[in-house]
Amino acid sequence: MTRWSLLVPVVMVVLGACGGSKDEPGTAPSTDTDADTDTDTDADADADADSDADTDADTDADTDADTDADTAPTGDTAVSTTPPSLVDCVRTDQLDEQEDGTIDATGVSTYDSYGYLARVEESGAGGAYVIEYDNTADQQGVALRIDETADGTFDVEIRKTFDALGNLTATCTDRGIDTTCDATETITYHPGTDRRDVYATDVDGDGIDDGACTYAYDAQDRVERYICDGLLDRIVTFVYVGPGPSDVRVDTDYGSDGTIELRTLSEFDADERLVHYEQDAWTPMGYETVKDYTYRPDGQVDTVLGQDVIPNGNSFIGPFDFGEYAEYDADGRQTSYRVGFDVSGDGYPDVVVLTTSSWSCP
């Protein structure tokens, strides 16, 4: 059964990949309201050929440094309508994999003067690692460095380049930090827009692209299809099912052989937040993942309810009834995140993963 971790999978942070941003939906985003509560202890920064669904450097809403005090009443209390400020905050996390009182991993996340994540440290049964991020006022994650074993020496640096519109245009993965790009990604856009035209990756730094994706759009400038070759070989098709303009079904044909191996359905509310998600990754069982999302007035996740599977090696068990529940302090900062599966079917969660967080802020 999979192990849980406090922190972001490094490869997802590093790789731009082919799709999955809000403009190119198809994979449910992380439901963390913090920047780093995903389920992978691997700090390996190798640039693989996987077209991961994350195209950004972890820009969850809680990294907004806006400190406006707009509030909206909910019952007899007031909840801010803007995410909390994380400027110069330090968050300490503890992971309890079975909610049995045993701490299986700990993590410390430090935020900078912009409210962006600047440093992450984790230790636990899966090992230990450190990640540092370079940020500017206008751009989060212009570079990051990874100490894969937390021995005090950084092993990998990822440098990013952006255009005048803030679009990510290139990444360089430098193993050994000797100024040499051991793997690269390049992304080109339609002039003057954020509409991606071509994504290419060179996984071994020899100057030859090992895979590339080209994009096509509909009359409303929504991505309609992208086709990838080489190591990324696949065809991904977007069908806008409505009723909202962004509600979309995404079909992925790995290997471009005419067979759909992955199908997702994403529906969004008027604020363009994901409210319903379905995924069929284990053909022919149908949509084994079905989730409904609710949000606080400040835009942070409140609950995620539905059904999901538990990965188990190259397969899975389930699906089971599933729930994610977030709790926040009076300042709107997340203090706990509980993920539960009802394996026995008795209406009570049998597999529970609890992350608790404490904050130190100016």
C-alpha positions as CSV (number, residue, x, y, z in Angstrom):
1,M,0.0,0.0,0.0
2,T,1.2,3.5,-0.8
3,R,3.0,5.5,1.9
4,W,1.9,9.0,2.6
5,S,4.1,12.1,2.9
6,L,3.8,15.7,4.0
7,L,5.4,17.3,1.0
8,V,5.1,17.9,-2.7
9,P,6.4,15.3,-5.1
10,V,9.5,17.0,-6.5
11,V,9.0,15.7,-10.0
12,M,5.6,17.3,-10.2
13,V,7.0,20.6,-9.1
14,V,9.9,20.4,-11.5
15,L,8.4,19.3,-14.7
16,G,6.3,21.6,-16.8
17,A,4.8,18.7,-18.8
18,C,2.1,18.6,-21.4
19,G,-1.1,19.4,-19.7
20,G,-3.4,19.6,-16.7
21,S,-3.4,23.3,-15.8
22,K,-6.8,25.0,-15.3
23,D,-6.7,25.9,-19.0
24,E,-5.9,22.2,-19.8
25,P,-7.9,20.2,-17.2
26,G,-7.8,16.5,-17.0
27,T,-6.3,15.6,-13.7
28,A,-7.7,16.5,-10.3
29,P,-5.5,19.1,-8.7
30,S,-4.1,18.6,-5.3
31,T,-6.8,19.2,-2.7
32,D,-4.3,20.6,-0.2
33,T,-5.0,24.1,0.9
34,D,-1.4,24.3,1.8
35,A,1.4,24.2,-0.7
36,D,2.8,20.8,0.3
37,T,0.7,18.0,1.6
38,D,0.9,15.5,-1.2
39,T,1.7,11.8,-1.0
40,D,5.2,11.1,-2.2
41,T,8.4,10.9,-0.2
42,D,10.6,10.7,-3.3
43,A,12.9,13.6,-3.6
44,D,14.4,12.3,-6.9
45,A,14.5,15.2,-9.3
46,D,15.3,13.1,-12.4
47,A,13.5,14.5,-15.4
48,D,11.5,11.7,-16.7
49,A,9.4,11.5,-19.8
50,D,6.1,11.5,-18.0
51,S,3.7,14.2,-19.1
52,D,2.8,15.1,-15.6
53,A,-0.4,17.0,-15.1
54,D,1.1,19.9,-13.2
55,T,2.4,22.8,-15.2
56,D,3.2,25.2,-12.4
57,A,5.5,25.5,-9.4
58,D,2.8,24.9,-6.8
59,T,0.8,28.0,-6.8
60,D,-2.0,27.0,-4.4
61,A,-4.2,29.9,-3.3
62,D,-2.8,30.1,0.2
63,T,0.5,31.6,-1.1
64,D,-1.2,34.8,-1.8
65,A,0.4,37.6,0.3
66,D,-2.7,39.7,0.2
67,T,-3.5,40.9,3.7
68,D,-6.8,42.7,3.0
69,A,-9.3,42.1,5.8
70,D,-12.4,41.7,3.7
71,T,-14.8,39.4,5.5
72,A,-18.2,37.8,5.0
73,P,-20.5,36.6,7.8
74,T,-21.1,32.9,8.2
75,G,-23.5,32.3,11.1
76,D,-22.3,34.3,14.1
77,T,-18.6,34.4,13.0
78,A,-16.8,36.1,10.2
79,V,-14.6,34.2,7.7
80,S,-12.3,36.2,5.5
81,T,-13.0,36.1,1.8
82,T,-9.3,36.2,0.9
83,P,-6.7,33.6,1.7
84,P,-4.6,34.2,4.8
85,S,-1.3,36.0,4.6
86,L,1.7,33.6,4.9
87,V,4.3,36.3,4.9
88,D,7.3,35.2,6.9
89,C,5.4,32.3,8.4
90,V,6.8,28.9,9.5
91,R,4.5,25.9,9.4
92,T,5.3,22.7,11.3
93,D,3.5,19.5,10.1
94,Q,3.1,16.1,11.7
95,L,1.9,13.1,9.7
96,D,0.0,10.3,11.5
97,E,-0.6,7.6,8.8
98,Q,-3.3,5.7,10.7
99,E,-4.4,8.3,13.2
100,D,-3.1,6.1,15.9
101,G,-1.1,8.7,17.7
102,T,2.2,7.7,16.1
103,I,4.0,10.4,14.2
104,D,5.3,8.9,11.0
105,A,6.9,12.0,9.4
106,T,7.5,15.6,10.2
107,G,8.0,18.6,8.0
108,V,8.8,22.3,8.4
109,S,7.8,24.8,5.7
110,T,9.1,28.4,5.7
111,Y,7.5,31.2,3.7
112,D,9.3,34.4,2.5
113,S,8.5,38.1,2.6
114,Y,6.2,37.6,-0.4
115,G,4.2,34.9,1.3
116,Y,5.7,32.2,-1.1
117,L,7.0,28.9,0.0
118,A,10.8,29.3,0.4
119,R,12.1,26.2,2.2
120,V,10.7,22.7,2.9
121,E,12.3,20.1,5.2
122,E,10.9,16.6,5.7
123,S,12.0,13.6,7.6
124,G,10.4,10.2,8.2
125,A,10.5,6.5,7.5
126,G,10.8,7.3,3.8
127,G,13.9,9.3,4.3
128,A,14.7,13.0,4.5
129,Y,15.2,15.9,2.1
130,V,15.3,19.6,1.8
131,I,14.0,21.9,-1.0
132,E,14.7,25.6,-1.3
133,Y,12.8,27.9,-3.7
134,D,13.9,31.2,-5.2
135,N,11.0,33.7,-5.6
136,T,10.5,37.2,-6.8
137,A,7.7,39.6,-6.1
138,D,6.3,38.8,-9.5
139,Q,7.1,35.1,-9.9
140,Q,7.1,32.2,-7.5
141,G,9.7,29.4,-8.0
142,V,12.1,30.9,-10.5
143,A,14.6,28.3,-9.2
144,L,14.7,25.5,-6.7
145,R,17.4,23.4,-5.2
146,I,17.0,19.9,-3.8
147,D,19.1,18.2,-1.1
148,E,17.9,14.6,-1.7
149,T,19.2,13.2,1.6
150,A,19.2,16.2,3.8
151,D,22.9,15.9,4.3
152,G,23.6,19.6,3.9
153,T,24.6,19.5,0.2
154,F,22.2,20.4,-2.6
155,D,22.2,17.7,-5.3
156,V,20.0,19.3,-8.0
157,E,19.0,22.7,-9.1
158,I,16.1,23.5,-11.4
159,R,16.2,26.9,-13.1
160,K,13.2,28.4,-14.8
161,T,12.7,31.1,-17.4
162,F,9.5,33.1,-17.9
163,D,8.4,35.5,-20.6
164,A,7.0,39.0,-20.1
165,L,3.5,37.6,-19.5
166,G,4.7,35.3,-16.8
167,N,4.5,32.1,-18.9
168,L,7.0,29.4,-18.2
169,T,9.1,29.1,-21.3
170,A,12.0,26.9,-20.2
171,T,13.4,24.7,-17.4
172,C,16.9,23.5,-16.9
173,T,17.6,20.5,-14.5
174,D,21.2,20.7,-13.3
175,R,22.3,17.6,-11.4
176,G,25.4,18.2,-9.5
177,I,24.8,22.0,-9.8
178,D,27.7,22.5,-12.2
179,T,25.8,25.0,-14.5
180,T,25.2,22.2,-17.1
181,C,21.6,21.4,-18.1
182,D,21.2,17.6,-17.7
183,A,17.6,17.8,-18.9
184,T,15.5,20.7,-20.4
185,E,12.0,21.6,-21.2
186,T,10.9,24.3,-23.6
187,I,7.5,25.7,-24.2
188,T,6.4,28.1,-26.9
189,Y,3.2,30.2,-26.9
190,H,0.9,31.9,-29.4
191,P,2.4,35.4,-29.6
192,G,1.1,37.8,-26.9
193,T,-1.0,35.1,-25.1
194,D,-0.7,32.3,-22.6
195,R,-1.9,29.8,-25.2
196,R,0.6,27.0,-25.4
197,D,1.7,25.9,-28.9
198,V,4.5,23.4,-28.4
199,Y,6.0,21.7,-25.4
200,A,9.3,19.8,-25.8
201,T,11.6,17.9,-23.5
202,D,15.2,16.7,-23.7
203,V,15.6,14.2,-20.9
204,D,19.3,13.6,-21.2
205,G,20.7,17.0,-22.1
206,D,22.1,16.1,-25.5
207,G,20.4,18.9,-27.3
208,I,17.9,16.6,-29.0
209,D,14.2,16.6,-28.0
210,D,13.1,13.2,-26.8
211,G,9.4,14.1,-27.0
212,A,7.2,17.0,-28.0
213,C,3.5,17.9,-27.9
214,T,1.6,20.3,-30.2
215,Y,-1.7,21.9,-29.2
216,A,-4.9,22.7,-31.1
217,Y,-7.7,25.0,-29.8
218,D,-11.4,25.6,-30.5
219,A,-13.1,28.8,-31.6
220,Q,-13.2,29.9,-27.9
221,D,-9.5,29.5,-27.5
222,R,-9.9,26.4,-25.3
223,V,-7.4,23.6,-25.8
224,E,-9.1,20.9,-27.9
225,R,-6.3,18.4,-28.4
226,Y,-2.6,17.9,-28.0
227,I,-0.6,15.2,-29.7
228,C,2.7,14.1,-28.4
229,D,5.5,12.0,-30.0
230,G,8.7,10.3,-28.9
231,L,8.8,9.4,-25.2
232,L,5.6,11.4,-24.6
233,D,3.6,9.4,-27.2
234,R,-0.1,10.1,-26.6
235,I,-3.1,11.9,-27.9
236,V,-5.2,13.9,-25.4
237,T,-8.6,15.1,-26.4
238,F,-10.8,17.6,-24.6
239,V,-14.6,17.5,-25.0
240,Y,-16.5,20.5,-23.4
241,V,-19.6,18.9,-22.0
242,G,-21.1,21.9,-20.2
243,P,-23.1,23.4,-18.7
244,G,-20.2,25.7,-17.7
245,P,-17.8,26.8,-20.4
246,S,-14.9,25.0,-18.7
247,D,-16.7,21.7,-17.8
248,V,-14.7,19.2,-19.7
249,R,-14.1,15.5,-20.3
250,V,-10.5,14.6,-21.1
251,D,-9.6,11.4,-22.9
252,T,-6.0,10.2,-23.0
253,D,-4.7,7.6,-25.5
254,Y,-1.3,6.5,-24.3
255,G,0.7,5.2,-27.2
256,S,-1.6,6.8,-29.8
257,D,-3.1,3.4,-30.7
258,G,-6.7,4.4,-30.6
259,T,-7.4,3.1,-27.1
260,I,-8.4,5.4,-24.3
261,E,-6.5,4.5,-21.2
262,L,-7.5,7.4,-19.0
263,R,-10.7,9.4,-18.9
264,T,-11.5,12.3,-16.6
265,L,-14.5,14.6,-16.1
266,S,-14.1,18.0,-14.4
267,E,-16.8,20.5,-13.5
268,F,-16.2,24.1,-12.2
269,D,-18.3,26.7,-10.4
270,A,-18.7,30.3,-11.4
271,D,-15.4,31.2,-9.7
272,E,-13.6,28.5,-11.9
273,R,-13.0,26.3,-8.9
274,L,-13.2,22.5,-9.3
275,V,-16.5,21.3,-7.7
276,H,-16.8,17.8,-9.3
277,Y,-14.3,15.3,-10.6
278,E,-14.4,11.8,-11.9
279,Q,-11.6,9.6,-13.2
280,D,-11.5,6.3,-15.0
281,A,-8.0,5.0,-15.0
282,W,-8.7,1.3,-14.5
283,T,-10.6,0.3,-17.6
284,P,-13.2,-1.3,-17.8
285,M,-14.4,-0.6,-14.3
286,G,-15.8,2.9,-15.1
287,Y,-15.3,6.0,-13.0
288,E,-13.6,4.6,-9.9
289,T,-12.8,8.1,-8.5
290,V,-15.7,10.5,-7.9
291,K,-15.2,13.6,-5.8
292,D,-17.3,16.6,-4.9
293,Y,-15.5,19.7,-3.5
294,T,-16.7,22.4,-1.2
295,Y,-14.9,25.7,-0.3
296,R,-14.7,28.2,2.4
297,P,-15.5,31.9,1.7
298,D,-11.7,32.5,1.3
299,G,-11.5,30.0,-1.5
300,Q,-9.6,27.3,0.5
301,V,-10.9,23.7,0.4
302,D,-13.4,22.7,3.1
303,T,-14.3,19.1,2.2
304,V,-13.8,16.6,-0.6
305,L,-16.3,13.7,-0.5
306,G,-17.0,10.8,-2.8
307,Q,-15.2,7.6,-3.6
308,D,-11.7,6.7,-4.5
309,V,-9.2,3.8,-4.7
310,I,-6.1,3.1,-2.7
311,P,-3.0,2.5,-4.9
312,N,-1.4,-0.9,-4.2
313,G,1.8,-1.4,-6.2
314,N,0.8,-1.4,-9.9
315,S,-2.8,-2.0,-9.0
316,F,-5.3,-0.7,-6.4
317,I,-7.9,-1.7,-3.9
318,G,-11.4,-0.3,-3.8
319,P,-13.1,2.0,-4.7
320,F,-14.2,2.9,-1.2
321,D,-16.2,5.8,0.2
322,F,-13.8,8.6,0.7
323,G,-13.5,11.9,2.5
324,E,-11.1,14.8,3.0
325,Y,-11.7,17.3,5.8
326,A,-9.8,20.5,6.5
327,E,-9.7,22.6,9.7
328,Y,-8.4,26.1,10.0
329,D,-7.5,28.5,12.8
330,A,-9.1,31.9,13.4
331,D,-6.6,33.4,10.9
332,G,-7.6,31.1,8.2
333,R,-4.5,28.9,8.3
334,Q,-4.9,25.2,7.9
335,T,-4.4,23.3,11.2
336,S,-5.4,19.8,10.1
337,Y,-6.2,17.8,7.0
338,R,-7.8,14.3,7.4
339,V,-8.1,11.8,4.6
340,G,-10.2,8.7,5.2
341,F,-11.4,5.6,3.4
342,D,-14.3,3.4,4.6
343,V,-12.8,0.0,3.6
344,S,-15.2,-2.1,5.6
345,G,-18.3,-0.4,4.3
346,D,-19.8,0.3,7.8
347,G,-20.0,4.1,7.3
348,Y,-16.9,4.8,9.4
349,P,-13.3,5.4,8.0
350,D,-10.9,2.5,8.5
351,V,-7.9,4.0,6.8
352,V,-7.2,7.5,8.0
353,V,-4.3,9.8,7.4
354,L,-4.1,12.9,9.5
355,T,-1.8,15.8,9.0
356,T,-1.7,18.4,11.7
357,S,-0.1,21.8,11.4
358,S,1.0,24.5,13.7
359,W,2.0,28.0,12.7
360,S,4.4,30.7,13.8
361,C,3.8,34.0,12.0
362,P,4.7,37.7,12.7
